[in-house]
Amino acid sequence: MKREDIYNQFIENINIAFVLLEIIPVENNKFDYIIFDANKAFEDFFEVSKSDFLNKSINKLSYLFSSDILAFIDKLSNVTVPSVFELSNKNTNRFYEITVYPLDKKYLAIQILDITKRKLLEKAYSDSEKKYRTLAVKSPISIIVLDNSGKVIFANDYFFTNYLRNNYCKENVIGKDLFSQVFCSAEYCNEIKKVLQNHIIELKDVEVQTREIHEPIFCNIRGVPLVHNDENNGGIIIIEDITEKKLAEKNLHSKAFEQQLLLDNVDLLIWYMDSPSSIKLFNHSFADFFGVEDTSTAITLDDFLPHFEASELREIFNKVWKSKYPQYFDKFIFNKLGNKRLLKIKVTPKINFQTNEVEFLVCSAMDITEQRRNEEEMKNLIVALKLSNRLTDQRATEIMELNKQLRNSKEQLKASLAAKDKFFSVIAHDLISPFQGFMSLTKYLSSNINQLSTKDIQELATALNKSAINLHKLLENLLNWSRIQRGKIKYTPEFVDLFQIVELNVSLSSATADAKKITLHNELNSDIIVFSDLNILNTILRNLISNAIKFTNYGGNIWIGCKPIDDNYVELYVKDDGVGMDEATLDNLFKIDSYNSTLGTANEVGTGLGLVLCKEFAEINHSSIRVESELEKGSTFFVTLPLKDLRK
């Protein structure tokens, strides 16, 4: 027997009314609906024969369905997914639940259920509580009444006979907490509790399975709270057994899905599997590709594939089945002629949302061998063109980058030369003055030595010594600066005791400080170890202390100390209470082309080169230098020093 015959026999014998409508377009984008066919249950349902309704418009049969048949027809034109409607026939006082299934653009399938009993019961319960109880006892729908604590105070006969299948007696249920019953799961109990909190609920298509009943029951569950004088007195739970309806719908949907799946007019290979290795249905493209002759029977992967290919595919299908996620992949597979073809395969698991388990796999494949070959050829051509363009662009970019670097280097060189020219012009000017004074003193001494007293000679010698010391400092700074510019300064960091370094430089500067009655304060602790180049650190500290002495008044103070910054650095400071600096001086303090040679508080001369050296030495030492100053309130120079080797 063919599958179509089996399906038609099933529809004809089922005790649920089904009718097939043919959609007929009419004017003004409207449609008429002609009864194309109906099953025997439909004839029995309305007590009519096929000659009474076949090939007739549905709007001519309002005496069967409803006086509002035209309004129902208008709704049919908008149905694109399975939809449920309720109709009432005022002539017969009957109510129907009509489920509409769109098949394609030409047909609609309609399932009709008589819900008169349910509708009348709901209306009766809304009229009076007494009527509710009277009707509920013998109602063909399961009914439970709860008090506000959740105890069952009433359950009708149908609840015990139909819902519980006579597995529980009234003594086991009445007066007991519903939420403690084994036939009520926690999920449904939570929904029923909402009823007691004044929320109307409706659960459709709920699958229920009690401990004693192995076959599942499908139900529609409604909950209505009972409120009297604004107080919650419990609720009514109405359970409608729709198992038979669900089974019929499932079979109908399954058949419609199979018919849609087996599309033999497409080039795609389509099949679906009821296990990771068993193929239940497949289309003609699949059969033609693999050389499978009989498309009506289930097959396994080993029936048409070599063992190694079947094993690889079975492993992939197993992963999809277990993961419950779709998968896309490309795979070379031999066809019936033994030719190796590349297939783009899509595997989609279909999940049962009630059990959350995979029911079957829907698979499709497209032969993309020629497409991939063309893509590879195009890709190779594009790569060759891109490579050619890239080489051309790369050469052009390199030339442009070289020109840019050349311009930048030229500008930097010009700026550097201009800065150094200005620097050397200032240095030359500052060198001339002490040399002129030095030469004048030596000339005066050589010309008048016989006329000078011992005291005069001593004073001249002292002045010559000071001039020589200043010249030596200037030349030493110039030498260090020159070595920095030529990259000849060797950076050799080590762990050194900062207290000892400061103590040494304070001692070396004490004679100069004593001459101006200046007190040097070493505020460091004796346990501070820094990671620094010893010569660079001494040079920075010596210049900063010398600079502070120069601009501190007689009787002033200079403090040398440090403070922590974080786990990696401390900040060394040299603070004085001297003359301070204005904003303009601060802005140009460390610039080689902008420094000023300023006389000290005792008319000490200098070039300002020492601070420029401090900045460049600090950068070599992975440190930084900054200054805070205010006129007549003194200056503080800060130098950051690393506590550990941070070059890694």
Secondary structure, DSSP 8 states (H G I E B T S, - for coil): --HHHHHHHHHHHSSSEEEEEEEEE-STT-EEEEEEEE-HHHHHHHT--HHHHTT-BGGGGTTTS-TTHHHHHHHHTT--S-EEEEEEETTTTEEEEEEEEE-SSSEEEEEEEE-HHHHHHHHHHHH-HHHHHHHHHT-SSEEEEE-TTSBEEEE-HHIIIIISTT-S-GGGTTTSBGGG-TTS-HHHHHHHHHHHTT--EEEEEEEE--SS--S-EEEEEEEEEEEETTEEEEEEEEEEE-HHHHHHHHHHHHHHHHHHH--TTSSSEEEEESSSSEEEEE-HHHHHHHT----SS-EEGGGTS-HHHHHHHHHHHHHHHHH---EEEEEEEE-TTS-EEEEEEEEEEEEETTTTEEEEEEEEEEE-HHHHHHHHHHHHHHHHHHHHHHHHHHHHHHHHHHHHHHHHHHHHHHHHHHHHHHHHHHHHHHHHHHHHHHHHHHHHHHHHTTT--HHHHHHHHHHHHHHHHHHHHHHHHHHHHHHHHTT-----EEEEEHHHHHHHHHHHHHHHHHHTT-EEEE---TT-EEEEEHHHHHHHHHHHHHHHHHTS-TT-EEEEEEEE-SSSEEEEEEEE-S----HHHHHTTT-TTT------TT-----SHHHHHHHHHHHHTT--EEEEEETTTEEEEEEEEESS----
